[in-house]
Amino acid sequence: MTAKRLLFVNHSLAMGGIETMLVDMIRLLPKDRFSPEVAVFESGGSLEQVLEQRGIPVHRLDKREGVDAGLFLRLRKLIVDRKIDVVHSHNYSAWIYACVSARSVGGIVHVHTEHSAVENVGRRYMAQRWLSRLTSRVVAVSQHVHDVMINDIGVDKRRIRLVLNGVNTARFAPNVEVRLAARMEIGLSEDEVAIGIVARLVPIKNHALLIRAAAPLIVAGASSARLVIVGDGPERPALEALCTELGVAEKVLFLGERRDTERLLNAMDIYVLSSISEGMNLTLLEAMSASLPVVATDVGGNGEIVEDGVTGHLVALDDTNAMTIRLDQLTGDSRLRREMGDAGRVSIVRRFNEQAMISQYMSLYEGDPG
């Protein structure tokens, strides 16, 4: 049987949750059944090299600002020239271009994954409802996204599937030797409690909430807690200025964009996700797989991952005081951290298996409606 030619379409291959998931999906696909390629609208992402080193073609389509009519034609030509059988797009912008281009060719299976639910956007809702009718299958990564797509946007429930994100639980696992080496590398002493986050430094990730909540715990001389921020983005100068304003700059580590997330999660003691909105955050799954207790804002799919009081704590969006209280409890109780972290890993291994995820996607690629 000839392998199906599969084209992933995404905005870029910059370091991020969707992009990391895409790379992992390609790793998991059996070579005798699928021959994957990637098309990106914006070139220069750090994960491009990772895929090309593995022999995966990366096509850079160089999208112009605003609506780029020429991009429809370039993507259509790529689909035809590469004899693509299946197109898999991720998130809104890629959905538009992939849907129109694949539809114009005909005979293409088009699977689209929606990773987030943008609420109360009338014009966008109309577009998504229209796109869903022209797409072979729409995938939601969390029950929250699934419900918004059906109840608010009006996607036909017969066209949508719930496929939970999965993680590599062998890669993201607690390891004492890795922990010691990583902490030494980034300058954490053995007795310091590391509160960490891995996320792009953009407004939706709401790092300012975490910094304000952690400040009373990490202010110079107040405790042994430290804050570790992994990721980069346009908000970095403002966040560094906030740390200076709050008098905690010396106890906050900005590590920038990194590819060794599994090592850095091992170096942490508590994981925080302070987002304004989420679908199903991949790094939250990875942190729990690494046996970290978590404190997360109760938005989107976070409540589907974190069992409040068992694997971590959920706090109301922008409730700085509540986050401070939960962080204080965890920084002062190593036994509680261990119990919640262990419970979190059990939950991830049981519910968010990457093999189950890729099996469901492969079924959709091959035209199975179920």
C-alpha positions as CSV (number, residue, x, y, z in Angstrom):
1,M,0.0,0.0,0.0
2,T,1.3,3.4,-1.0
3,A,1.8,5.8,1.9
4,K,-0.6,8.7,2.0
5,R,1.0,12.1,1.4
6,L,0.0,14.3,4.3
7,L,0.5,18.1,4.5
8,F,0.4,19.9,7.8
9,V,-0.5,23.6,7.5
10,N,0.4,26.0,10.3
11,H,1.2,29.6,10.7
12,S,4.9,28.9,11.6
13,L,7.2,26.5,13.3
14,A,8.2,28.8,16.1
15,M,8.5,27.2,19.5
16,G,5.1,26.8,20.9
17,G,2.5,24.2,22.1
18,I,0.8,23.6,18.7
19,E,4.1,23.5,16.9
20,T,5.7,21.1,19.4
21,M,2.6,18.9,19.1
22,L,2.9,18.9,15.3
23,V,6.6,17.8,15.4
24,D,5.6,15.0,17.8
25,M,2.8,13.9,15.6
26,I,5.1,13.6,12.7
27,R,7.5,11.5,14.8
28,L,4.7,9.1,15.7
29,L,3.3,8.6,12.2
30,P,4.2,5.1,10.7
31,K,6.3,5.7,7.6
32,D,4.7,2.9,5.7
33,R,1.3,4.6,6.0
34,F,2.0,8.3,5.8
35,S,4.6,10.6,4.2
36,P,4.3,13.9,6.0
37,E,5.3,17.4,4.9
38,V,4.7,20.9,6.4
39,A,3.7,24.2,5.0
40,V,4.2,27.4,7.0
41,F,3.0,30.9,6.4
42,E,5.8,32.5,8.2
43,S,9.4,31.2,7.9
44,G,12.2,31.2,10.4
45,G,10.7,29.2,13.2
46,S,13.2,27.3,15.3
47,L,11.5,23.9,14.8
48,E,12.0,24.1,11.0
49,Q,15.5,22.8,11.3
50,V,14.4,20.0,13.6
51,L,12.1,18.6,10.9
52,E,14.4,19.2,8.0
53,Q,17.2,17.3,9.9
54,R,14.7,14.4,10.1
55,G,14.1,14.6,6.3
56,I,10.7,16.2,6.5
57,P,10.1,18.8,3.7
58,V,9.2,22.2,5.0
59,H,7.5,24.6,2.5
60,R,7.7,28.3,3.3
61,L,4.7,30.1,1.7
62,D,5.6,33.7,3.0
63,K,2.2,35.0,3.8
64,R,1.8,38.8,3.3
65,E,0.1,41.0,5.9
66,G,-3.7,40.9,5.9
67,V,-5.6,38.7,3.5
68,D,-3.1,37.3,1.0
69,A,-5.1,36.2,-2.1
70,G,-1.9,34.8,-3.7
71,L,-1.4,32.4,-0.7
72,F,-4.5,30.5,-1.8
73,L,-2.9,29.9,-5.2
74,R,0.5,29.0,-3.7
75,L,-1.0,26.5,-1.3
76,R,-3.2,25.0,-4.0
77,K,-0.2,24.6,-6.3
78,L,1.8,22.9,-3.5
79,I,-1.1,20.5,-2.9
80,V,-1.2,19.6,-6.6
81,D,2.5,19.5,-7.2
82,R,3.2,17.3,-4.1
83,K,0.2,15.0,-4.9
84,I,-1.1,15.6,-1.4
85,D,-3.9,13.2,-0.2
86,V,-4.6,14.7,3.3
87,V,-4.3,18.2,4.6
88,H,-4.2,18.9,8.3
89,S,-4.6,22.5,9.4
90,H,-4.2,24.0,12.9
91,N,-6.1,27.0,14.2
92,Y,-8.1,29.7,12.4
93,S,-5.9,31.4,9.8
94,A,-4.5,28.1,8.5
95,W,-8.1,26.7,8.4
96,I,-9.2,29.4,6.0
97,Y,-6.4,29.0,3.5
98,A,-6.2,25.2,3.7
99,C,-9.9,24.8,3.4
100,V,-10.3,26.9,0.2
101,S,-7.1,25.5,-1.4
102,A,-7.9,21.9,-0.6
103,R,-11.6,22.3,-1.7
104,S,-10.5,23.8,-5.0
105,V,-8.4,20.8,-5.8
106,G,-11.1,18.2,-4.9
107,G,-10.7,14.7,-3.5
108,I,-8.6,15.9,-0.6
109,V,-9.3,14.7,3.0
110,H,-9.1,17.9,5.1
111,V,-8.8,17.6,8.9
112,H,-8.7,20.7,10.9
113,T,-7.8,21.0,14.6
114,E,-9.1,23.9,16.7
115,H,-6.9,24.4,19.8
116,S,-8.7,27.3,21.4
117,A,-12.1,28.8,21.7
118,V,-12.3,32.6,21.0
119,E,-15.6,33.7,22.6
120,N,-18.1,36.3,21.4
121,V,-16.6,37.0,18.0
122,G,-19.6,37.1,15.6
123,R,-17.9,37.5,12.3
124,R,-15.3,34.9,13.1
125,Y,-18.1,32.5,14.3
126,M,-19.8,32.9,10.9
127,A,-16.6,32.1,9.1
128,Q,-15.9,29.0,11.3
129,R,-19.4,27.7,10.8
130,W,-19.0,28.1,7.0
131,L,-15.5,26.5,7.0
132,S,-16.8,23.5,9.1
133,R,-19.2,22.6,6.3
134,L,-16.4,22.4,3.8
135,T,-14.0,20.5,6.0
136,S,-13.9,16.6,6.2
137,R,-13.6,16.6,10.0
138,V,-13.1,19.3,12.7
139,V,-11.2,18.3,15.8
140,A,-11.5,19.9,19.2
141,V,-8.7,19.3,21.7
142,S,-10.8,19.8,24.8
143,Q,-14.4,19.4,25.9
144,H,-14.6,23.2,26.3
145,V,-13.5,23.9,22.7
146,H,-15.9,21.1,21.6
147,D,-18.8,22.6,23.4
148,V,-18.1,26.2,22.1
149,M,-17.8,24.9,18.6
150,I,-21.2,23.2,18.7
151,N,-23.3,25.4,21.1
152,D,-21.9,28.9,20.3
153,I,-20.5,28.7,16.8
154,G,-23.0,26.2,15.4
155,V,-20.8,23.5,14.0
156,D,-22.8,20.4,13.2
157,K,-22.0,17.9,15.9
158,R,-21.7,15.1,13.3
159,R,-18.7,16.9,11.8
160,I,-16.7,17.4,15.0
161,R,-14.5,15.0,17.0
162,L,-13.0,15.4,20.4
163,V,-9.4,14.2,20.4
164,L,-7.5,15.0,23.5
165,N,-3.9,16.1,23.2
166,G,-1.3,13.5,24.2
167,V,2.2,13.7,25.6
168,N,5.3,11.5,25.6
169,T,5.2,10.3,29.2
170,A,8.5,8.6,28.9
171,R,10.2,11.8,27.8
172,F,8.4,13.9,30.4
173,A,9.0,12.0,33.5
174,P,10.7,12.7,36.9
175,N,14.4,12.1,36.9
176,V,16.6,12.9,39.9
177,E,19.9,13.0,38.0
178,V,18.4,15.3,35.3
179,R,16.9,17.5,38.1
180,L,20.2,18.0,39.8
181,A,22.1,18.8,36.6
182,A,19.4,21.2,35.3
183,R,19.2,23.1,38.6
184,M,22.9,23.4,38.7
185,E,23.0,24.7,35.2
186,I,20.4,27.5,35.7
187,G,21.7,28.4,39.2
188,L,19.2,26.9,41.6
189,S,20.4,25.7,44.9
190,E,19.2,22.5,46.5
191,D,17.0,24.2,49.1
192,E,15.3,26.6,46.8
193,V,11.7,26.0,45.7
194,A,11.4,26.7,42.0
195,I,8.0,28.0,40.8
196,G,8.0,27.8,37.0
197,I,6.1,28.4,33.8
198,V,6.9,27.5,30.1
199,A,5.0,29.7,27.7
200,R,5.5,32.4,25.1
201,L,5.8,35.8,26.6
202,V,2.6,37.2,25.1
203,P,-0.5,38.8,26.7
204,I,-2.8,35.8,26.6
205,K,-0.4,33.8,28.8
206,N,-0.8,36.5,31.5
207,H,2.7,36.2,33.1
208,A,2.1,39.4,35.0
209,L,-0.5,37.6,37.2
210,L,2.1,34.9,38.1
211,I,4.7,37.5,38.9
212,R,2.4,39.6,41.1
213,A,1.1,36.4,42.8
214,A,4.6,35.1,43.5
215,A,6.2,38.4,44.5
216,P,5.3,38.2,48.2
217,L,6.9,34.7,48.3
218,I,10.1,35.5,46.4
219,V,10.9,39.0,47.5
220,A,14.5,39.2,48.5
221,G,15.1,37.6,51.8
222,A,11.5,36.5,52.4
223,S,11.8,32.8,51.5
224,S,13.8,30.3,49.5
225,A,11.3,30.5,46.5
226,R,12.5,31.4,43.1
227,L,10.5,32.1,39.9
228,V,11.7,30.4,36.6
229,I,10.2,31.7,33.4
230,V,10.9,29.8,30.2
231,G,10.0,31.3,26.9
232,D,10.4,34.5,24.9
233,G,8.2,37.1,23.2
234,P,7.2,40.7,22.9
235,E,6.1,41.0,26.6
236,R,9.6,40.3,28.0
237,P,10.7,43.9,28.5
238,A,7.4,44.8,30.3
239,L,7.7,41.7,32.5
240,E,11.3,42.4,33.4
241,A,10.3,45.9,34.3
242,L,7.5,44.6,36.5
243,C,9.9,42.3,38.4
244,T,12.1,45.4,39.0
245,E,9.1,47.4,40.2
246,L,8.1,44.7,42.7
247,G,11.7,44.2,43.9
248,V,12.0,40.6,42.8
249,A,14.2,40.9,39.8
250,E,17.1,39.1,41.4
251,K,14.9,36.1,42.2
252,V,13.4,35.7,38.8
253,L,15.1,33.7,36.1
254,F,14.2,34.6,32.5
255,L,15.6,31.6,30.5
256,G,14.3,32.6,27.0
257,E,13.3,30.1,24.4
258,R,14.5,26.6,25.1
259,R,14.2,23.2,23.4
260,D,15.0,21.1,26.6
261,T,11.7,21.6,28.2
262,E,11.8,18.1,29.8
263,R,15.0,19.0,31.6
264,L,13.7,22.4,32.8
265,L,10.5,20.9,34.1
266,N,12.5,18.5,36.1
267,A,14.3,21.4,37.7
268,M,11.0,22.9,38.9
269,D,9.0,22.2,42.1
270,I,5.7,23.8,41.2
271,Y,4.2,24.6,37.7
272,V,1.9,27.5,37.1
273,L,-0.3,28.3,34.1
274,S,-1.7,31.9,34.4
275,S,-3.4,32.1,31.0
276,I,-6.4,34.3,30.2
277,S,-7.7,31.6,27.8
278,E,-6.7,28.0,26.9
279,G,-7.9,25.1,24.8
280,M,-5.8,22.2,26.2
281,N,-2.3,23.4,27.1
282,L,0.3,21.0,26.0
283,T,3.0,22.1,28.5
284,L,0.5,21.8,31.4
285,L,0.2,18.1,30.4
286,E,4.0,17.8,30.2
287,A,4.5,19.4,33.6
288,M,2.0,17.0,35.2
289,S,3.6,14.1,33.4
290,A,6.9,15.2,35.0
291,S,5.1,14.9,38.4
292,L,4.8,18.6,39.1
293,P,1.9,19.9,41.2
294,V,0.2,22.8,39.4
295,V,-1.6,26.0,40.0
296,A,-3.7,27.1,37.0
297,T,-6.3,29.7,36.1
298,D,-9.7,28.1,35.8
299,V,-10.2,28.9,32.1
300,G,-10.9,26.8,29.0
301,G,-9.7,23.2,29.2
302,N,-7.6,23.7,32.3
303,G,-10.3,22.3,34.5
304,E,-10.4,19.1,32.4
305,I,-6.7,18.5,33.2
306,V,-6.3,19.7,36.8
307,E,-8.3,18.0,39.5
308,D,-8.6,20.8,42.0
309,G,-7.2,19.8,45.4
310,V,-5.8,16.5,44.1
311,T,-3.3,17.2,41.3
312,G,-3.1,20.9,41.9
313,H,-5.2,24.0,42.3
314,L,-7.5,26.0,40.1
315,V,-7.9,29.7,40.7
316,A,-10.2,32.3,39.3
317,L,-8.8,34.4,36.4
318,D,-6.9,37.4,37.7
319,D,-7.4,36.4,41.4
320,T,-3.9,37.3,42.4
321,N,-4.6,36.7,46.1
322,A,-5.9,33.2,45.5
323,M,-2.9,32.3,43.5
324,T,-0.6,33.7,46.1
325,I,-2.3,31.6,48.8
326,R,-2.1,28.4,46.7
327,L,1.6,29.0,45.9
328,D,2.3,29.7,49.5
329,Q,0.7,26.4,50.5
330,L,2.8,24.4,48.0
331,T,6.1,26.2,48.6
332,G,5.9,25.4,52.3
333,D,4.8,21.8,52.1
334,S,7.1,19.4,50.2
335,R,4.9,16.4,51.1
336,L,1.9,18.1,49.5
337,R,3.9,18.9,46.4
338,R,5.0,15.2,46.1
339,E,1.5,13.8,46.6
340,M,-0.1,16.2,44.1
341,G,2.7,15.7,41.6
342,D,2.4,11.9,41.8
343,A,-1.3,12.0,41.4
344,G,-0.9,14.3,38.4
345,R,1.4,11.9,36.6
346,V,-0.9,9.0,37.1
347,S,-3.7,11.1,35.6
348,I,-1.7,12.1,32.5
349,V,-0.5,8.5,31.9
350,R,-4.0,7.3,32.1
351,R,-5.9,10.0,30.2
352,F,-3.6,11.8,27.8
353,N,-1.7,9.2,25.9
354,E,0.1,10.3,22.7
355,Q,-0.4,6.9,21.0
356,A,-4.2,7.1,21.6
357,M,-4.1,10.7,20.1
358,I,-2.2,9.7,16.9
359,S,-4.4,6.6,16.4
360,Q,-7.5,8.8,16.3
361,Y,-5.9,11.3,13.9
362,M,-4.8,8.5,11.6
363,S,-8.3,7.1,11.5
364,L,-9.6,10.5,10.4
365,Y,-6.8,10.9,7.8
366,E,-8.0,7.6,6.3
367,G,-11.6,8.8,6.1
368,D,-13.1,7.0,9.1
369,P,-15.9,9.2,10.4
370,G,-15.6,7.6,13.8
